[in-house]
Amino acid sequence: MKKIGFIDYFLHEWHADHFPEFIYEVSKGEMKVCYAWGEIDSPREGGFTNKEWADKLGIELCLSQEEVIEKSDYLIVLSPDNAERHVDLCKLALVSKKPTYVDKTFAASLNDAKIIVENAENTPFFSASALRYDLGLQAVKKDDIEAVDCRCAGDFKIYTIHMVEPIYLLMGKAKRVLALGNVQGPTLLFDYNDGKRAVLSFFDHDNVGFNIAIRYKDGSAALLPFDSDYFKAFTMELVSFFDTGVPSVCINDTIDIISMLDAGKKAVANTGVWVEVV
């Protein structure tokens, strides 16, 4: 059995709570989350301390990142809701030479993303939104797309990756972005300078869900409701990566996606002004 270690900002969060079960099930018991370290205890009301979380899940709580890295075959850097911690939390893992997955969102800014990559050394790693592996998105025709219209739910800072990554897979890297609305519910218009565009409307209500409507140049259309078990598909890719050491996502693509996210955040802070995607 191969042993996996978690490095997290705090351990009582949805991904750390559920990934151990997903990985053990998909790997048929050949991989197991055995070790974990959290920088702080959960700051959320009702949140468990790291020790309480570890005791509940039967995972060994380590005293340092170094201990997790030493004992583990594979690593997962979590902190999905606090990507601003990834520069520090990735530093040791990405020089360990042990296959490492960095949870979404890879970085809080384009500058942070570049620092993380520059710090990495001879360690296979990748990062991705689980929605990348939705079966509908994987199967949809991607040639001759003229426009996409997306809806995204939840906290803008945390969940925008779940639609920007599919937009990138469908249309590539945008040239510039314009924001309308407000920080609680912005609408982003991504422009491709060739007549193509992508619109992302953000709703801070969980019951809205994620979906994308696609229009093709011939006038036909498709709808992606993201209703497949994309977390299982993602976990299958994660287990395969740990087994082979071959990432399913190119880091250059991840940098492009963070570039779009970074520009989107700047656009929201400057409503009505076009922001270039660098």
N, C-alpha and C positions, 0 to 999 in steps of 0.2 A: 504493500500500500504506500502510495506517495503522500507526503504530508505538506499541507498548505498553511501559510502563515498570513495573518491579517496585520496590516499597519494602518491605523485609523486616527482620525482626530478625536472622536469618541465612539465607543463601540455599540452603544444602544441606538442603532438607526436601522432603517428598513433593509438596506442591502446586507449589512453585517448579520442581521437577524435571519435572513432567508437564504443567502448564498450557501451556507454550509449544507443545508438540506438539498438545494438544487444540485450542487456539485456531487455530493455523495450519491444521489439518485441517478444522475445522468452518467456518471463514471462507473455505475454498478459496484460501488464500494471500493474502487481501485484508487480513488483520491479522497482525501478527507481534510477538512480544516481542523487543525490540531492546536495551533498556537495563535495568539493575538496580543497586540499591544495598542493601547489608546493613549493619546497625548493628555487628554483631560477626561474627567467623568462627564456624562451627559449633562448639558446645561438646561435641557428642556424640563418643563414641569412634569413630574412623575417619571422622569427618565432614570434608568438604572445606573449605578456606578459601574465602572468597568469590571470590578470583581463580581458584582451581582450578575452582570450579563454573562461573564465567563462561567460562573457556577451554574447558571440556568442552562446554558448550551453544552456544558461538559467540555469546554475548551480551556487549555492551559493558558493562563494569563502570564505573559512574560514581563520582565522588569525593564526591557529596553528594546528598541528596534534591532540592535545588534543580536540580541538573543533570539528574536523571531527569525532573523535572516540565517543565523547559524544552524538552527534546528530544522528549518523548512527546506523542502525540495523546490517549491514554487511559492511565489509571493503575490499578494493582492494589496495594492495601496488603495484604500477606500476614500473616506471623506467626500461622499458624493454631493453633500449639500454645502460643503466649504472648500471649493476648489482653490481658494486663495491659500490653503495650507499645502498644496501639492508640491510646490518648489522644495519645501523643507522635508516633507514626508517621503518624497521620491529619491532624495539625495543618496541615501545609503543603498536602497533597494536596487537602483539602476546602475550601480557599480558592482553588484553582487555576482553577476554572471548567471543568476538564477532567473528563469522565465518569470516575467512580472506583468501583471495586468494593472493598469491605472484606471480607476473608475471614472465615469463621466462626472463632471465635465473635466477634460484633461487639464485645462488651465483656466485661471480667472481672467487672463489677458493674453494677447499675442506675445508681449514681452516675457511673461512668465513661461509660456509654452517654449519659447526659444531657449530660455535658461534651463528648463528641465531637459531638453534635448541635448544642449551643450554639456550638461553635467553627466549625461548617460555615457557609459563606457562598456562596450563588449557584453551588453545584457540585452537579450531579446525582450521586447515589450511592445504593447499596443494599448490603445484606449478606444472606446466606442460607446455610442448609445445603444441600448438593447433593441431599440426600434429599428436599427439598421438591419436586423436579421428577421424582421417581419416577412412572412412568406409572400404576402401580396406585393410588398415593395421589391422583394427579390425577383418576382416573376413578371412584373409589369414591363411593358415595352418602354424603353428609354430613348429611342431615336425619335427625332422630329418633334420634340416637345416644344410647344410655343409658350405655355404659361402654366403655372401651378398656383392654386389658392389653398392655403393651409389654415387650420385652426389648432391652437395649442392651449393647454390648460395648466393651471398651477402657478407657482411662483416664477416670475420672469427670469430671475437670476439662475434658478436651479434647472428649469425644464426647457428653456429655449433650445438647448442642444438637441432635444428629441425631434424637432422639426427642421432645424437648420442642417443637421446631418443628412436626413432624407432629401432635402432640397439639393444639397451638394451632389448626392448620388444620382439624382435625376437630371440635373442641369449643369453641374460643375460650379466653379468659383465665380461669384458675381463680381461686377466691376465697382458698384457703389450701392449705397442703401440710404433710404429716406424713412424717417419715423413720423407717424401721426399719432394722435391720441395722447395718453399720459403714461406714467411709469407703471400704474396698476394694470392698464389694459392697452398697451401700445399696438399699433399696426406697423409692420415693417414692409417696405417695398424694395426688393432687390432687383436692380437693373443690370442687364447683361450687354447693353450697347449694341444689340443686333436684333432688336424687336422682341426679345424674350424677356419675361419678367416672372418674379415669384412674390406672392403676397402672403405674409404671415400675420394673422390676427390673433392676438393673445387675450385670453379670458382667465381671470383669476378665480375660476370656479372649477372644481374637480369634475363635476358632472358633464362638462363640455366634451372632454376627451380629446383625442388626437385624430385628425383626418386630413387627407389631401385630395383635392380635385385636380385632375390633369386635363389640359386641352392640347391636342396635337394640331400640327399645321394643316392637316386635311379636314379639320373640323370635328373629328371624333374626340371622345372623352373617356376618362376612366376615373373611378373613385377608389381611394385607398382608405378603408376605415380602421386599419391597424387592429384587426380583431383576431389575429392568429396568436398562438402561444409563443410570442417573440422572446420571452424570457427563457423558455426551454431551448429555443433555437440558439439564443445567445450563449447559454450555458454549454451547449454542445460544441460551439466554436471555441469557447474558453478551455474546455477540457482537451480539445484537439490541439490547441496552442500549447498547453502545458505538456502534452505528450510528445509533440514534434519540435517545439521551440520555434515554429514558423508562424509569425503574426498573420492574422487575416485582414489587417488594415495597415496600409502603408503610412508611416509617420508623416510623410509629405502631405498626404490627404488630410490627416488630422490637423496639421498646421494650417492648411487652407481653410478648414472648417472653423478653427479658432479665429482665423482672420476675419471671417464673416461674422462670427459672434461678437468679436471685439468691435468691429465697425458698427454692428447693430446696437451695442450698448452706448457707443458714442453718439449714435444718431438719436437714441431715446433721450439722451441728455441735451440734445440740440434739435428739438422738434422742428421739422420743416426745412432742415438743412441737409443737403446731400453730403454723405461721408464716403470717401473712397475706401474700398477694400484693398489693403496693401498685401 
